[in-house]
Amino acid sequence: MSKSEKGMKSESSTEDKIGASTKHAEDKVKDIFIKLEETVDHLLKKITARRSAIDNVLQKAKFKPEWELVRQSSLQFDTNGRLHANPWVSEMFADAVPVVQRFQDDLSHLKIRVSYMLATLDKEDTIQNNPTQSWDTPSAQLLTVLKVINSMSTWAVEVQDSWVTYHMTREQFGMDPKLLSVAVPHQSLDRGKALAAWDVKMAGETRGMINTLLYNYIALEDILYRAGHFLYKAEKSGFMLIYS
């Protein structure tokens, strides 16, 4: 065999090895994206179910209150002179508190899963680690999901802080000796009117909070759908899309 023939054979063998290696790497990357896509699809189904549940909560009569009845229920005392909680607001809290806490649980679960997906991409060297990544990369899509999750987590904490402020302020109102005096019509006092307005304000904020919660779930649905769709395109397109 001539030197030229040996050289051609060696070159052909090298190309075959490179081709096989590239094919193996590409199959591995596609497998990763298929698994990530399945994870996103599972998360999306869970969020969709949560969104439907919040929609059902908003249809309840308690979230369409008669504001005058909320106002009239603000000043109710027991035989020991202790101020009762407003029954209308309490009924709204009965549904609002657990759904916000569940929302926080959902966000924590999402954050862990998305972080895991990002770590998987990074571990397999399927993304380029630079701060100027465009929107059209798998990592950028998932990082955007994380940013949204962090923003929503902050909102959920602020909602619960507002509930604490509401209850503490209401307790302070209830300690006013003038409100406890039966000789004075409670509704005629500025303090009594302020308490009634405080309850109406919280009832309105609670209904608005549930609406915002519904919006948040819709937003999560949309961004997870976009991320899943992009992962699907990345899986179908192979290295060209991943490294472009």
Phi and psi in degrees as a GROMACS rama.xvg file:
@    title "Ramachandran Plot"
@    xaxis  label "Phi"
@    yaxis  label "Psi"
@TYPE xy
-70.5512  163.349  SER-2
-62.217  -37.1817  LYS-3
-65.2759  -39.5114  SER-4
-67.0136  -40.8789  GLU-5
-62.7871  -39.6591  LYS-6
-64.7608  -41.4487  GLY-7
-65.2097  -39.9079  MET-8
-65.8298  -42.5008  LYS-9
-63.7041  -41.0709  SER-10
-65.1428  -40.6606  GLU-11
-64.8048  -39.601  SER-12
-64.8978  -40.5479  SER-13
-63.7675  -43.1801  THR-14
-63.5385  -37.889  GLU-15
-63.8243  -41.2675  ASP-16
-65.2295  -42.8559  LYS-17
-62.7156  -42.896  ILE-18
-62.8242  -42.3835  GLY-19
-65.7728  -40.7164  ALA-20
-64.9451  -42.7603  SER-21
-63.606  -41.9404  THR-22
-63.7519  -41.7268  LYS-23
-63.8478  -45.3132  HIS-24
-63.7324  -40.9496  ALA-25
-65.6416  -40.7126  GLU-26
-63.3314  -37.8378  ASP-27
-65.2563  -43.8832  LYS-28
-62.7977  -44.2662  VAL-29
-62.3316  -38.2648  LYS-30
-63.8084  -40.2278  ASP-31
-60.7138  -46.6452  ILE-32
-68.7317  -32.915  PHE-33
-63.1876  -43.2786  ILE-34
-66.2486  -40.8666  LYS-35
-64.474  -39.7478  LEU-36
-63.1004  -40.0668  GLU-37
-65.5159  -38.3087  GLU-38
-63.2698  -46.1836  THR-39
-62.5182  -40.3189  VAL-40
-62.509  -40.704  ASP-41
-63.5753  -44.7553  HIS-42
-63.2676  -39.9321  LEU-43
-62.6655  -41.9949  LEU-44
-63.6055  -38.8987  LYS-45
-66.1204  -43.8436  LYS-46
-66.4058  -37.5388  ILE-47
-61.8918  -41.272  THR-48
-64.3426  -40.2728  ALA-49
-63.8663  -42.8043  ARG-50
-59.7904  -41.2665  ARG-51
-64.2505  -37.4465  SER-52
-65.9064  -40.6138  ALA-53
-65.7409  -38.7028  ILE-54
-60.0523  -38.6963  ASP-55
-67.9253  -36.4757  ASN-56
-61.0873  -42.5403  VAL-57
-65.6448  -20.3082  LEU-58
-81.0697  -10.5146  GLN-59
-69.4995  147.09  LYS-60
-60.8847  -31.6359  ALA-61
-63.4118  -22.477  LYS-62
-94.8814  13.1778  PHE-63
-132.592  58.4782  LYS-64
-72.8149  156.411  PRO-65
-82.8338  113.656  GLU-66
-62.0394  -33.6853  TRP-67
-67.4454  -34.3931  GLU-68
-68.9487  -35.9955  LEU-69
-62.0075  -43.8932  VAL-70
-63.3313  -44.2006  ARG-71
-69.094  -22.3948  GLN-72
-90.0936  4.041  SER-73
-71.9827  -36.6242  SER-74
-109.533  82.1136  LEU-75
-126.412  124.462  GLN-76
-118.908  150.267  PHE-77
-88.1415  -175.723  ASP-78
-67.3825  -18.5859  THR-79
-93.9465  5.51925  ASN-80
81.5256  14.1277  GLY-81
-87.8193  136.683  ARG-82
-73.944  125.641  LEU-83
-79.688  154.712  HIS-84
-67.8937  148.439  ALA-85
-67.9177  119.652  ASN-86
-61.5775  -32.9723  PRO-87
-67.9481  -45.3895  TRP-88
-67.6199  -39.0043  VAL-89
-61.4892  -40.0636  SER-90
-63.4016  -38.5683  GLU-91
-67.0934  -41.0166  MET-92
-62.8199  -32.3145  PHE-93
-58.54  -31.8803  ALA-94
-95.5854  -35.5321  ASP-95
-70.056  -42.7535  ALA-96
-60.2244  -51.3612  VAL-97
-64.7624  -33.5595  PRO-98
-72.7975  -32.1114  VAL-99
-69.8817  -41.6346  VAL-100
-64.1222  -37.8528  GLN-101
-66.6134  -36.2254  ARG-102
-62.1006  -42.3103  PHE-103
-62.3573  -40.2073  GLN-104
-62.7691  -42.1994  ASP-105
-62.552  -42.0909  ASP-106
-64.4106  -40.7588  LEU-107
-63.4575  -42.7375  SER-108
-64.0379  -44.0325  HIS-109
-60.9736  -43.5867  LEU-110
-60.9143  -42.5957  LYS-111
-64.7462  -45.1701  ILE-112
-66.5669  -43.0217  ARG-113
-67.8131  -39.2653  VAL-114
-62.3104  -39.8206  SER-115
-62.7526  -41.4459  TYR-116
-64.6627  -40.8045  MET-117
-63.3131  -41.6167  LEU-118
-63.466  -37.2311  ALA-119
-64.8052  -44.632  THR-120
-61.4663  -43.8818  LEU-121
-66.2694  -40.8076  ASP-122
-62.9163  -36.5451  LYS-123
-89.9906  7.05039  GLU-124
56.7877  38.7385  ASP-125
-96.9838  0.510468  THR-126
-129.272  160.134  ILE-127
-101.418  126.29  GLN-128
-86.2868  84.7546  ASN-129
-139.878  148.827  ASN-130
-72.833  -6.47958  PRO-131
-107.606  25.6336  THR-132
-60.0713  141.331  GLN-133
-79.5981  171.145  SER-134
-64.0402  -27.4244  TRP-135
-86.0254  49.8822  ASP-136
-135.951  150.633  THR-137
-57.6507  -42.1088  PRO-138
-64.3768  -40.4091  SER-139
-63.5244  -38.3654  ALA-140
-61.6794  -47.3634  GLN-141
-71.6321  -34.3357  LEU-142
-64.8542  -35.8203  LEU-143
-64.6999  -39.7953  THR-144
-59.8059  -42.8449  VAL-145
-63.1876  -40.5453  LEU-146
-62.736  -41.5899  LYS-147
-64.6472  -43.3593  VAL-148
-59.73  -44.7598  ILE-149
-62.4597  -40.7144  ASN-150
-64.2067  -42.5418  SER-151
-68.7964  -33.7643  MET-152
-63.4043  -41.1207  SER-153
-62.5251  -41.98  THR-154
-60.5132  -44.8053  TRP-155
-62.4973  -38.5174  ALA-156
-65.7755  -41.6268  VAL-157
-64.1205  -36.3807  GLU-158
-61.7139  -46.0194  VAL-159
-68.8908  -33.0752  GLN-160
-62.0808  -38.0706  ASP-161
-66.7337  -32.1114  SER-162
-67.6583  -42.0008  TRP-163
-61.6885  -45.1781  VAL-164
-60.5014  -41.1678  THR-165
-60.1621  -50.0562  TYR-166
-66.7895  -41.674  HIS-167
-65.1741  -41.9078  MET-168
-65.678  -39.7008  THR-169
-65.4595  -37.4254  ARG-170
-64.3292  -39.2747  GLU-171
-64.2638  -39.4709  GLN-172
-58.3377  -43.0873  PHE-173
-66.9444  -14.5273  GLY-174
-89.3378  -3.85884  MET-175
-66.6498  119.806  ASP-176
-61.6425  -28.2119  PRO-177
-69.4804  -36.627  LYS-178
-67.6902  -29.6761  LEU-179
-80.5331  -11.6999  LEU-180
-82.2105  121.655  SER-181
-73.2802  -13.7464  VAL-182
-75.6358  -16.173  ALA-183
-112.749  126.313  VAL-184
-61.8846  117.124  PRO-185
-57.3584  -40.2189  HIS-186
-67.0599  -16.0992  GLN-187
-87.2566  -11.5753  SER-188
-86.3281  145.436  LEU-189
-59.75  -38.2568  ASP-190
-63.8757  -38.6844  ARG-191
-66.757  -41.0573  GLY-192
-66.5015  -37.7563  LYS-193
-64.3892  -40.1359  ALA-194
-64.5795  -41.4632  LEU-195
-63.0427  -42.7238  ALA-196
-65.5503  -35.5127  ALA-197
-62.2562  -41.3457  TRP-198
-68.5654  -42.812  ASP-199
-63.0789  -40.9107  VAL-200
-60.3771  -45.7626  LYS-201
-67.1785  -36.7201  MET-202
-62.3695  -43.3643  ALA-203
-65.7877  -41.0033  GLY-204
-66.0901  -36.3438  GLU-205
-67.5291  -41.6955  THR-206
-64.2457  -41.1907  ARG-207
-64.1561  -36.0787  GLY-208
-63.9833  -41.0576  MET-209
-64.9316  -38.3851  ILE-210
-62.1175  -42.2254  ASN-211
-65.212  -37.5215  THR-212
-62.1637  -41.6541  LEU-213
-61.5662  -44.9813  LEU-214
-59.0647  -42.5277  TYR-215
-61.2256  -41.2079  ASN-216
-66.8316  -38.1696  TYR-217
-63.292  -41.6176  ILE-218
-64.1517  -41.1811  ALA-219
-63.9101  -40.477  LEU-220
-56.2225  -48.6806  GLU-221
-63.7941  -46.2603  ASP-222
-71.5442  -32.9408  ILE-223
-70.0036  -37.2542  LEU-224
-62.321  -43.97  TYR-225
-63.3861  -42.2004  ARG-226
-64.4863  -43.186  ALA-227
-63.0504  -40.9669  GLY-228
-64.3581  -38.7614  HIS-229
-68.987  -40.2189  PHE-230
-62.7404  -36.9096  LEU-231
-63.187  -44.6369  TYR-232
-63.9164  -39.6117  LYS-233
-64.8326  -39.8393  ALA-234
-65.6976  -36.6145  GLU-235
-78.1373  -27.5132  LYS-236
-91.3784  -17.559  SER-237
73.006  -154.54  GLY-238
-60.2931  -33.9673  PHE-239
-58.8283  -42.4245  MET-240
-76.6649  -38.9101  LEU-241
-64.577  -40.003  ILE-242
-97.0752  -1.94311  TYR-243
